[in-house]
């Protein structure tokens, strides 16, 4: 195969390593095809396959047992051979998480590296490739003062190097993975630290030198606690979400290329009822026209999560789908889109056993449908697709050891053949999710 919060007030808690952070329910990551040439979705698009409509079939490809990792909370990526790569938040030799590979064909699960706190701890986000096949990611804790790290895993040797150690001043507790531009520069967010308010940052690592620079800091009025990954457009502008701040319940923001000016495109509101959603935990995707799409956790009296759109140019906000808590709730992972414009994602809860589900929002009608349900597995990340339209993802729990799984979903109708260039831009945005877990205290 060629695979290409609920906290209603701005309270702060302290995690075990002493960083002031907000307690949040969960977190996601998505990037544009121009930002990650090795993106699983982009490779699938190049393959030009098309999916056959069928009854979706859910298959477990791998299970975790703590010794080989536990709690995979991030989306997967894939190389040109169809091998899948991801992270586990805990488990491994030292209990601080792993980076793993799932081999195409054999489905053999291999641990590429384990974290020991000194070199990082708790990789909550996924990993990303550079053009040479090196892997990059972040850990929410560990490093010199337990404020988190940016790491590199060398292609071939799998040697682990720490590129950045966070110290509060330059940010702390990065929960999202990284994106890369055509020049090889890396971009990411920290959920805390930076500036005078410690409400999080957007940062860059320069290609080659890995020189670190802070591009923007949050001050609550323009957003706070960015836990999802970034999205970049063709001119280098960065887009993302903040879990809180703005009107109090999160924002969609833009960091302008060149000036690094931070602006708020949309603010989520809460007036006894979530009128347009609240607490976005994941990143964004975009279509060829520049419209942005994402999810909110919601979780209030009327809304247990939403799928939303922000129109290009006007930034007009539209709610495309709402979860009511009866069938499903908490879409904390990000979205992917097929060539027809249908949106796909996961919910942390829902289904007959409350273990979460895979959903589709149909293009045009915005009809919400359930493609698969889990038995107490709780997927907290987004999906990727292969050239045949098969979907792949992770569950935080479930499996023989209740330590999480990697799964495949076939027969979804995911459309991979692109009838026109505009559709190409949309499918190229398939997400590599990453979310913060529901009501968990961060720990190392």
C-alpha positions as CSV (number, residue, x, y, z in Angstrom):
1,X,0.0,0.0,0.0
2,X,1.1,3.5,-0.7
3,X,-0.1,5.4,2.4
4,X,1.0,8.4,1.8
5,X,-12.0,21.4,27.7
6,X,-13.7,21.1,29.4
7,X,-12.8,23.8,31.7
8,X,-15.2,26.7,31.4
9,X,-12.9,29.2,33.2
10,X,-9.3,30.2,32.6
11,X,-8.0,28.3,35.6
12,X,-4.5,27.1,35.9
13,X,-3.2,23.9,37.3
14,X,0.3,22.6,37.9
15,X,1.5,19.5,36.3
16,X,3.8,17.1,38.2
17,X,7.0,18.8,36.9
18,X,5.9,22.2,38.1
19,X,4.8,24.0,34.9
20,X,1.7,26.2,35.2
21,X,-0.6,24.7,32.6
22,X,-4.3,24.6,32.1
23,X,-6.0,21.3,32.7
24,X,-7.6,20.4,29.3
25,X,-9.6,17.5,28.0
26,X,-7.6,16.6,24.9
27,X,-5.7,17.8,21.6
28,X,-4.6,17.6,16.9
29,X,-2.4,18.3,13.9
30,X,-2.8,18.9,10.3
31,X,-0.6,20.3,7.6
32,X,-0.7,21.4,4.0
33,X,0.8,19.3,1.3
34,X,3.4,22.0,0.6
35,X,4.6,21.8,4.2
36,X,5.2,18.0,4.4
37,X,6.3,16.4,1.1
38,X,6.3,13.0,2.8
39,X,2.7,13.4,4.0
40,X,0.8,10.2,3.9
41,X,-2.2,11.9,2.3
42,X,-0.1,13.6,-0.3
43,X,1.6,10.3,-1.3
44,X,-1.8,8.7,-1.6
45,X,-3.0,11.5,-3.8
46,X,0.0,11.1,-6.1
47,X,-0.8,7.4,-6.4
48,X,-4.2,8.4,-7.9
49,X,-6.2,5.6,-6.5
50,X,-10.0,5.6,-6.0
51,X,-12.0,4.0,-3.3
52,X,-14.8,1.5,-3.8
53,X,-18.0,2.0,-1.8
54,X,-18.6,-0.8,0.6
55,X,-19.6,-1.6,4.2
56,X,-16.8,-0.2,6.3
57,X,-14.7,-2.9,8.0
58,X,-12.6,-2.1,11.1
59,X,-9.4,-4.1,11.6
60,X,-6.8,-3.9,14.4
61,X,-3.3,-3.9,13.0
62,X,-1.3,-3.7,16.2
63,X,-1.8,-3.6,19.9
64,X,0.4,-2.0,22.6
65,X,1.4,-3.8,25.8
66,X,3.2,-1.1,27.8
67,X,6.6,-2.7,27.1
68,X,6.3,-1.5,23.4
69,X,4.5,1.6,24.3
70,X,1.0,2.6,25.6
71,X,-1.6,5.4,24.9
72,X,-1.0,6.4,21.3
73,X,-2.6,9.8,21.3
74,X,-1.3,11.2,18.0
75,X,-2.1,10.6,14.3
76,X,0.1,8.5,12.1
77,X,2.3,9.3,9.1
78,X,3.6,7.0,6.4
79,X,6.6,6.7,4.2
80,X,6.6,5.9,0.5
81,X,6.7,2.1,1.2
82,X,3.6,2.3,3.3
83,X,5.3,1.9,6.7
84,X,3.4,3.7,9.4
85,X,5.1,5.8,12.2
86,X,3.7,7.3,15.4
87,X,4.2,7.9,19.1
88,X,2.9,6.6,22.4
89,X,2.4,8.9,25.3
90,X,3.6,6.4,27.8
91,X,5.1,2.9,28.1
92,X,8.4,1.7,26.6
93,X,11.5,0.8,28.6
94,X,11.3,3.8,30.9
95,X,7.6,4.5,30.9
96,X,8.0,7.9,29.2
97,X,6.8,7.0,25.8
98,X,8.1,5.8,22.4
99,X,8.3,6.4,18.7
100,X,7.3,3.3,16.8
101,X,7.1,1.9,13.2
102,X,4.5,-0.5,11.9
103,X,5.9,-2.3,8.9
104,X,3.8,-2.5,5.7
105,X,2.7,-6.0,4.8
106,X,3.9,-7.8,7.9
107,X,2.5,-5.3,10.4
108,X,5.4,-5.9,12.6
109,X,5.6,-3.3,15.4
110,X,9.1,-1.9,16.1
111,X,10.1,0.6,18.7
112,X,12.5,3.1,17.1
113,X,13.3,5.0,20.3
114,X,12.2,5.3,23.9
115,X,12.3,8.4,26.1
116,X,13.9,8.5,29.5
117,X,12.9,12.0,30.7
118,X,16.4,13.4,30.3
119,X,16.0,13.2,26.5
120,X,12.3,14.1,26.6
121,X,9.1,12.6,28.1
122,X,5.5,12.1,27.0
123,X,5.4,12.7,23.2
124,X,1.8,13.7,22.8
125,X,2.1,14.8,19.2
126,X,3.0,12.8,16.2
127,X,6.2,12.9,14.1
128,X,7.0,14.4,10.8
129,X,9.6,13.6,8.1
130,X,12.1,15.8,6.3
131,X,13.3,15.2,2.8
132,X,16.1,12.9,4.0
133,X,13.7,10.7,6.0
134,X,14.7,12.0,9.5
135,X,11.8,12.2,11.9
136,X,11.0,15.2,14.1
137,X,8.6,15.6,17.0
138,X,8.0,17.2,20.4
139,X,7.6,15.9,24.0
140,X,5.3,17.6,26.5
141,X,7.8,17.0,29.3
142,X,11.4,16.0,30.0
143,X,14.5,17.8,29.0
144,X,16.7,19.9,31.4
145,X,13.8,21.3,33.5
146,X,10.9,19.1,32.4
147,X,9.4,21.8,30.2
148,X,9.5,19.6,27.1
149,X,11.7,19.2,24.0
150,X,12.0,19.1,20.2
151,X,13.7,15.9,19.1
152,X,15.1,14.4,15.9
153,X,15.4,10.7,15.0
154,X,18.0,10.1,12.4
155,X,17.1,8.0,9.3
156,X,18.7,4.6,9.3
157,X,20.4,4.7,12.7
158,X,17.3,5.9,14.7
159,X,19.7,7.9,16.9
160,X,17.8,10.3,19.1
161,X,18.9,13.9,19.3
162,X,17.4,16.7,21.4
163,X,17.3,19.9,19.3
164,X,15.5,22.2,21.7
165,X,14.9,22.1,25.4
166,X,12.1,24.4,26.6
167,X,12.5,26.5,29.7
168,X,9.3,28.5,30.1
169,X,10.8,31.7,28.7
170,X,10.9,30.2,25.2
171,X,7.7,28.2,25.8
172,X,6.8,25.0,27.6
173,X,4.8,21.8,27.2
174,X,4.5,21.5,23.4
175,X,1.6,19.2,22.8
176,X,1.4,19.4,19.0
177,X,3.6,17.9,16.4
178,X,5.6,19.9,13.9
179,X,5.2,21.0,10.3
180,X,7.9,21.7,7.8
181,X,8.1,24.1,4.8
182,X,9.8,23.5,1.4
183,X,13.1,24.9,2.8
184,X,13.1,22.5,5.7
185,X,12.3,24.9,8.4
186,X,10.2,23.4,11.3
187,X,7.2,25.1,12.9
188,X,5.3,24.3,16.1
189,X,3.4,25.6,19.1
190,X,3.9,25.4,22.9
191,X,0.8,25.3,25.0
192,X,2.4,27.4,27.8
193,X,5.2,29.8,28.4
194,X,6.6,32.6,26.4
195,X,5.8,36.3,26.8
196,X,4.6,37.9,30.0
197,X,1.5,35.9,30.3
198,X,2.8,32.4,29.6
199,X,-0.2,31.6,27.4
200,X,1.8,29.8,24.7
201,X,3.9,30.5,21.6
202,X,4.4,29.8,17.9
203,X,8.1,28.9,17.2
204,X,10.4,28.1,14.3
205,X,13.5,25.9,14.0
206,X,15.7,27.0,11.1
207,X,16.6,24.4,8.5
208,X,20.1,23.0,8.9
209,X,21.2,24.9,12.0
210,X,18.0,24.3,14.0
211,X,18.3,27.8,15.4
212,X,15.3,28.5,17.5
213,X,13.1,31.6,17.3
214,X,9.8,32.6,18.8
215,X,7.5,34.0,16.1
216,X,4.5,34.9,18.3
217,X,3.3,34.8,21.9
218,X,-0.3,34.6,23.2
219,X,-1.8,36.9,25.8
220,X,-5.3,35.4,26.3
221,X,-7.0,38.3,24.5
222,X,-5.7,36.9,21.2
223,X,-5.9,33.3,22.4
224,X,-4.3,31.0,24.9
225,X,-3.1,27.4,25.3
226,X,-2.6,26.4,21.6
227,X,-2.5,22.6,21.7
228,X,-3.1,21.8,18.0
229,X,-0.6,21.8,15.2
230,X,-0.2,24.5,12.6
231,X,-1.3,24.8,9.0
232,X,0.7,26.8,6.4
233,X,-0.5,28.4,3.1
234,X,1.4,28.8,-0.1
235,X,2.8,32.2,1.0
236,X,4.0,31.0,4.4
237,X,1.2,32.3,6.6
238,X,0.6,30.0,9.6
239,X,-2.9,29.1,10.9
240,X,-4.0,27.3,14.1
241,X,-6.3,27.2,17.0
242,X,-6.0,28.1,20.7
243,X,-8.0,26.1,23.2
244,X,-9.0,29.2,25.3
245,X,-8.7,32.9,25.3
246,X,-10.4,35.4,23.0
247,X,-14.0,35.5,24.2
248,X,-12.9,32.9,26.7
249,X,-13.4,29.6,24.8
250,X,-10.8,29.5,22.1
251,X,-9.7,31.2,18.9
252,X,-8.6,30.5,15.3
253,X,-5.5,32.6,14.6
254,X,-3.1,33.5,11.9
255,X,0.6,34.4,12.0
256,X,1.5,36.5,9.0
257,X,4.5,35.5,7.0
258,X,7.3,38.0,7.2
259,X,5.9,40.2,10.0
260,X,4.8,37.4,12.3
261,X,1.8,39.5,13.2
262,X,-0.6,37.4,15.3
263,X,-4.3,38.1,14.4
264,X,-7.6,36.4,15.5
265,X,-9.7,35.2,12.7
266,X,-12.5,33.8,14.8
267,X,-13.4,33.6,18.5
268,X,-15.5,30.8,20.0
269,X,-18.2,32.0,22.5
270,X,-20.1,30.6,25.4
271,X,-23.2,32.3,26.7
272,X,-24.8,29.5,28.7
273,X,-25.0,27.7,25.4
274,X,-22.1,27.0,23.0
275,X,-23.4,29.0,20.0
276,X,-20.5,28.2,17.7
277,X,-18.6,25.5,19.7
278,X,-15.9,25.9,22.3
279,X,-12.4,24.6,23.1
280,X,-10.8,23.7,19.7
281,X,-8.3,20.9,20.5
282,X,-6.9,20.2,17.0
283,X,-5.4,22.0,14.1
284,X,-7.0,23.0,10.8
285,X,-7.3,21.9,7.2
286,X,-8.1,24.1,4.2
287,X,-9.6,23.7,0.7
288,X,-8.3,25.1,-2.5
289,X,-10.3,28.3,-2.0
290,X,-8.7,28.9,1.4
291,X,-11.7,28.0,3.5
292,X,-10.6,26.5,6.9
293,X,-12.2,23.5,8.6
294,X,-11.8,22.2,12.1
295,X,-13.4,20.7,15.2
296,X,-14.3,21.9,18.7
297,X,-14.7,19.7,21.7
298,X,-17.8,21.8,22.8
299,X,-19.1,19.6,25.6
300,X,-21.8,21.9,27.0
301,X,-25.6,21.9,27.6
302,X,-26.4,21.9,23.9
303,X,-23.2,20.9,22.2
304,X,-20.8,18.0,22.7
305,X,-18.6,19.1,19.9
306,X,-18.8,20.6,16.4
307,X,-17.3,20.6,12.9
308,X,-16.9,24.1,11.6
309,X,-15.9,26.1,8.6
310,X,-14.3,29.6,8.4
311,X,-14.8,31.2,5.0
312,X,-11.8,32.6,3.1
313,X,-11.6,36.3,3.0
314,X,-14.6,37.2,5.2
315,X,-13.8,34.7,8.0
316,X,-17.5,34.1,8.3
317,X,-18.1,31.2,10.7
318,X,-20.4,28.3,9.9
319,X,-21.2,25.2,12.0
320,X,-21.3,22.2,9.6
321,X,-22.2,19.5,12.2
322,X,-23.0,19.3,15.8
323,X,-22.7,16.3,18.2
324,X,-25.4,15.9,20.7
325,X,-23.8,13.6,23.2
326,X,-26.3,10.8,22.7
327,X,-24.6,9.1,19.7
328,X,-21.2,10.6,20.0
329,X,-19.2,13.5,21.5
330,X,-15.8,15.1,21.8
331,X,-14.3,15.2,18.3
332,X,-10.9,16.1,19.6
333,X,-8.9,14.8,16.7
334,X,-8.5,16.8,13.5
335,X,-10.2,16.3,10.1
336,X,-9.1,14.9,6.8
337,X,-10.9,15.5,3.5
338,X,-11.2,13.4,0.4
339,X,-11.1,14.5,-3.2
340,X,-14.9,15.0,-3.2
341,X,-14.8,17.4,-0.2
342,X,-16.2,14.9,2.3
343,X,-14.7,15.4,5.8
344,X,-13.7,12.5,8.1
345,X,-12.7,12.4,11.7
346,X,-13.1,10.6,15.0
347,X,-14.8,11.2,18.3
348,X,-13.4,10.2,21.7
349,X,-16.8,9.1,23.0
350,X,-19.8,7.6,21.3
351,X,-21.2,4.4,19.9
352,X,-23.0,1.6,21.7
353,X,-20.1,1.1,24.1
354,X,-19.0,4.7,24.5
355,X,-15.6,4.0,23.0
356,X,-15.7,6.5,20.2
357,X,-16.4,6.4,16.5
358,X,-15.2,7.4,13.0
359,X,-17.6,9.8,11.3
360,X,-18.1,11.5,7.9
361,X,-19.6,14.9,7.1
362,X,-20.8,14.8,3.5
363,X,-19.8,17.5,1.1
364,X,-22.7,19.8,0.2
365,X,-25.4,18.4,2.6
366,X,-23.2,18.3,5.7
367,X,-25.0,15.1,6.7
368,X,-23.2,13.5,9.6
369,X,-22.9,9.7,9.5
370,X,-21.1,7.0,11.6
371,X,-18.7,4.8,9.7
372,X,-17.4,2.7,12.7
373,X,-17.6,2.5,16.4
374,X,-15.1,1.3,19.0
375,X,-15.5,-0.8,22.1
376,X,-14.0,1.4,24.9
377,X,-11.0,2.3,22.7
378,X,-11.3,6.1,22.5
379,X,-9.5,7.5,19.4
380,X,-8.0,10.8,20.3
381,X,-6.3,11.5,17.0
382,X,-7.2,12.1,13.4
383,X,-6.9,9.8,10.4
384,X,-4.7,9.3,7.3
385,X,-5.7,7.6,4.1
386,X,-4.0,5.3,1.5
387,X,-4.4,5.3,-2.3
388,X,-7.3,2.9,-2.1
389,X,-9.2,5.1,0.4
390,X,-8.5,3.0,3.4
391,X,-8.2,5.0,6.6
392,X,-5.7,4.4,9.4
393,X,-5.6,5.7,13.0
394,X,-4.8,5.0,16.6
395,X,-6.9,4.5,19.7
396,X,-5.7,5.7,23.1
397,X,-7.1,2.7,24.9
398,X,-8.4,-0.7,23.9
399,X,-6.7,-3.8,22.6
400,X,-5.7,-6.9,24.5
401,X,-3.8,-4.9,27.1
402,X,-6.0,-1.8,27.1
403,X,-2.9,0.1,26.1
404,X,-4.1,1.3,22.7
405,X,-4.1,0.1,19.1
406,X,-3.4,1.0,15.5
407,X,-6.4,0.3,13.3
408,X,-7.4,0.2,9.6
409,X,-10.9,1.1,8.3
410,X,-11.7,-0.1,4.8
411,X,-14.8,0.4,2.6
412,X,-15.5,3.9,3.7
413,X,-16.0,5.5,0.3
414,X,-13.1,7.8,0.8
415,X,-12.5,9.3,-2.7
416,X,-8.8,9.5,-3.7
417,X,-9.1,10.2,-7.4
418,X,-9.1,13.9,-8.1
419,X,-11.3,15.1,-11.0
420,X,-9.7,18.6,-10.9
421,X,-6.8,20.4,-9.4
422,X,-9.0,22.1,-6.8
423,X,-9.8,18.7,-5.3
424,X,-6.1,17.9,-5.2
425,X,-5.5,20.8,-2.8
426,X,-8.2,19.5,-0.5
427,X,-7.1,15.9,-0.2
428,X,-3.5,17.0,0.3
429,X,-4.5,18.3,3.7
430,X,-5.1,14.9,5.3
431,X,-4.4,15.3,9.0
432,X,-1.8,13.9,11.3
433,X,-3.8,14.3,14.5
434,X,-2.9,15.1,18.0
435,X,-5.0,16.0,21.0
436,X,-4.9,16.3,24.7
437,X,-6.7,13.6,26.6
438,X,-10.0,14.3,28.3
439,X,-9.7,15.5,31.9
440,X,-6.2,14.2,32.4
441,X,-3.6,15.7,34.7
442,X,-0.3,16.0,32.7
443,X,2.4,14.1,34.3
444,X,5.9,12.8,33.8
